[in-house]
Amino acid sequence: MDTIGQRLKTKKWDIILDELNSKGFAIVPDLINDQESTELLEAFKEEYRYRKTVVMERYRFGKGVYKYFNYPLPNILSELRTHFYGYLAPVANTWMEVLKIKTRYPKHHSEFIEQCKENGQEKATALILGYGAGGFCAMHQDLYGEVYFPMQIVLFLDNIDEDYTGGEFILTENIPMAQSRTHVIKPKKGDVIVFATNFRPVKGTKGYYRVTMKHGVATIHSGERHTLGIIFHDAKS
């Protein structure tokens, strides 16, 4: 079977990265197959895999459940983290450069994880999320500490309008001195969405400025929705 790295090489990265730069998000289509989706859904039931389970209603985060994986991560999660980082790190460095931010990201994900450890961020942030009818996720950012990567990915494990209705992926842009903008996105099963974790650069008449971004999930009307979240930095807790 081909690996995640081999599959990513076949994707149209010029288009993907252009969309990421121009919109703050992009979809990488058809990255995993139905069998792999099913295996990841089965993992949702296997509590030994997780270091922490969060019932979202308890904290007013929304309505649903998410579970943080323990290290060592399942192979497919490690592959997703490692290979996507390789494509995204140069973009992240360009974003920092045009915004005149001193932070730079190393070429390899393993080196970036060492930076996290030096800051006391050693806990896995990869997670799986599940929602039923009435479920939703409030708008938020996944930062977890002072060291963070400016992009993250979500892998979709069910088909919208078939396995569930509603539950669109929502992104908002808080544009300085202007009204906020909202993107409503409907990736299909097996797709990955790449998006800005905190902010992205936008070019204006006087140079680049920051547009703050948040993400969430619209209310699920029926069925069940599951996704896998891959965050490239680790957490303190």
C-alpha positions in Angstrom: 0.0 0.0 0.0 1.3 3.5 -0.8 2.2 5.7 2.1 0.8 9.1 3.1 4.1 10.7 1.8 3.7 9.1 -1.6 0.1 10.2 -1.9 1.0 13.8 -1.0 3.5 13.9 -3.7 0.7 13.4 -6.3 -1.3 16.4 -5.1 -1.3 19.8 -6.8 0.8 21.7 -4.3 1.2 24.8 -6.4 -2.6 25.2 -6.3 -3.0 24.1 -2.7 -0.3 26.5 -1.4 -1.7 29.4 -3.6 -5.1 28.9 -2.0 -3.6 28.7 1.5 -1.8 32.0 0.9 -4.8 33.8 -0.7 -7.6 32.5 1.6 -6.0 31.1 4.7 -7.2 27.6 4.0 -7.1 24.9 1.3 -8.4 21.4 0.7 -6.2 18.4 -0.1 -8.7 15.9 -1.6 -9.0 12.1 -1.3 -6.0 11.6 0.9 -7.2 8.4 2.7 -9.5 5.6 1.6 -12.7 4.2 3.2 -10.9 1.4 4.9 -8.5 3.8 6.7 -11.4 6.0 7.7 -13.2 3.0 9.2 -10.1 2.0 11.1 -9.7 5.5 12.6 -13.4 5.5 13.5 -12.9 2.2 15.3 -10.1 3.8 17.2 -12.5 6.3 18.6 -13.9 3.5 20.9 -10.5 2.3 22.1 -9.9 4.3 25.3 -6.3 3.0 25.9 -5.1 5.1 22.9 -5.9 8.4 24.6 -4.3 10.5 27.3 -7.4 12.8 27.8 -11.1 12.9 26.9 -13.0 16.2 26.9 -16.8 16.4 27.1 -17.3 19.8 25.4 -20.5 20.8 27.2 -18.7 20.8 30.6 -16.5 23.7 29.4 -18.9 25.5 27.1 -16.7 24.5 24.1 -19.7 23.2 22.2 -21.5 19.8 22.3 -19.5 16.7 21.5 -16.5 14.8 22.6 -12.8 14.9 21.7 -10.0 12.7 22.7 -6.2 13.5 22.7 -4.0 10.6 21.5 -1.1 9.4 23.7 2.4 9.1 22.4 3.4 7.1 20.4 0.9 8.2 17.9 -0.6 5.7 15.4 1.5 5.4 12.2 -1.0 7.3 10.0 -1.1 10.3 12.4 2.7 10.4 12.6 2.9 10.3 8.8 0.3 13.1 8.4 2.2 15.3 10.9 5.6 14.7 9.4 4.9 15.0 5.7 2.4 17.9 5.8 4.9 19.8 8.0 7.5 19.5 5.2 5.2 21.2 2.7 4.0 23.9 5.1 7.1 25.0 6.9 8.4 27.1 4.0 5.1 28.8 3.8 5.1 29.4 7.5 8.5 31.0 7.3 7.3 33.3 4.5 4.4 34.4 6.6 6.7 35.2 9.4 9.0 37.1 7.1 6.4 39.3 5.5 4.8 40.1 8.8 8.3 41.0 10.2 8.1 38.4 13.0 11.4 36.9 14.1 10.1 33.3 14.5 11.4 30.8 11.9 10.5 27.1 11.7 13.0 24.3 11.1 12.9 22.2 8.0 12.0 18.9 9.7 9.1 18.4 12.1 11.3 16.4 14.6 13.4 19.6 15.1 10.3 21.7 15.7 9.1 19.2 18.3 12.4 19.6 20.1 11.6 23.4 20.3 8.3 22.5 21.9 10.0 20.3 24.5 12.5 23.1 25.3 9.4 25.1 26.2 7.9 22.4 28.3 5.4 21.4 25.7 5.6 17.6 25.5 2.0 16.2 25.4 0.5 15.0 22.1 -2.1 17.3 20.6 -3.4 15.0 17.8 -7.1 14.3 18.6 -10.2 12.7 17.3 -13.6 14.5 17.6 -17.1 13.1 17.5 -20.5 14.9 17.4 -24.1 13.7 17.2 -27.3 15.5 16.3 -27.3 18.9 18.0 -23.5 18.9 18.3 -21.3 21.8 17.5 -17.9 23.4 18.2 -17.5 27.0 19.3 -15.1 29.2 17.4 -11.6 28.9 18.8 -7.9 28.6 18.1 -5.6 25.6 19.0 -2.4 27.2 20.5 -1.5 25.1 23.6 1.6 27.2 24.5 4.1 29.9 23.5 5.5 27.7 20.7 3.0 26.9 18.0 2.9 26.3 14.3 0.7 28.8 12.3 -1.2 26.1 10.4 -3.0 22.8 11.2 -5.0 20.2 9.4 -8.3 18.3 9.9 -9.0 15.0 8.2 -12.7 14.2 7.6 -13.9 10.6 8.4 -17.5 10.8 7.3 -19.4 12.1 4.3 -21.4 15.3 4.8 -25.1 15.0 3.6 -24.8 11.2 3.7 -23.5 10.2 7.2 -24.6 13.5 8.7 -26.3 16.8 7.8 -25.3 20.2 8.9 -21.9 20.2 10.6 -20.1 22.4 8.1 -16.5 23.5 8.9 -16.5 27.2 9.7 -13.6 29.6 9.5 -13.8 33.3 10.4 -11.4 36.1 9.5 -11.2 39.1 11.8 -10.1 41.8 9.5 -8.7 45.0 11.1 -10.9 48.1 10.7 -13.5 46.0 8.8 -16.3 43.5 9.3 -15.5 39.9 9.9 -15.6 37.4 7.0 -16.9 33.8 7.3 -16.1 30.7 5.2 -18.5 27.8 5.3 -16.8 24.7 3.9 -18.0 21.1 3.2 -15.1 18.8 2.7 -15.9 15.2 1.9 -14.8 11.9 3.5 -11.1 11.4 3.1 -10.3 15.1 2.4 -8.0 17.2 4.5 -8.4 20.9 5.1 -5.3 22.9 5.9 -5.9 26.3 7.6 -4.3 29.0 9.6 -4.1 28.3 13.3 -3.9 31.9 14.6 -3.4 34.5 11.9 -2.4 34.8 8.2 -0.7 37.7 6.3 -2.8 39.8 3.9 -1.2 42.4 1.6 -2.6 45.9 1.9 -1.7 49.3 0.4 0.9 49.8 3.1 2.4 46.3 3.2 1.3 43.1 4.9 -1.0 43.0 8.0 -2.4 40.2 10.2 -5.8 38.7 9.8 -6.8 36.7 12.9 -8.6 33.4 12.1 -10.7 31.1 14.2 -12.4 27.8 13.4 -15.4 25.8 14.5 -18.2 23.4 13.5 -21.8 24.3 12.7 -24.6 22.5 14.4 -25.1 18.9 13.3 -28.7 18.3 12.3 -28.7 14.5 12.0 -26.3 11.6 12.0 -22.7 11.5 13.4 -19.7 13.5 12.4 -16.0 12.5 13.1 -12.8 14.2 12.3 -9.1 13.8 13.1 -7.3 17.0 14.1 -3.5 17.2 13.5 -1.8 20.1 15.3 1.9 20.3 14.6 3.0 21.7 18.0 2.7 19.8 21.4 1.0 21.0 24.6 2.0 21.7 28.2 -1.1 19.9 29.5 
